[in-house]
Amino acid sequence: MKSRVRELREKQGWSQGELADLLDVSRQTVNAIETEKYDPSLPLAFKIARLFNMRIETIFLEG
């Protein structure tokens, strides 16, 4: 699954660690999502979408 998390995080000026703290996950989890090695659970995807005030499908894209 393609992810726009890195782009959105960098727009906010946050480090991976800062985003991880906001989401209550590890920095390694954020890195894995950004490098498309891990697809977040649905609850985590909703949390990410709420944080960026966007719809899940605009952050996570098929393909």
C-alpha positions, 0 to 999 in steps of 0.5 A: 500500500502506498503511503503519504505519511512521510510527505505529510509528516515533513510538511508539519516539520515533525521527526519520525519520533515526534509523529510516533509520540503523537500516535503512541507507537514506536519510531520504528513503526512510523519508519515501516509505514513510511517505507511501505514495509508495514500496513497500519492496522485500521485503528492506527490508520484512523488515528493517522487520518484524524491527526492530519485531518484527512480521509484514510484513502487520501493518505493510503493508496492502493498499489 
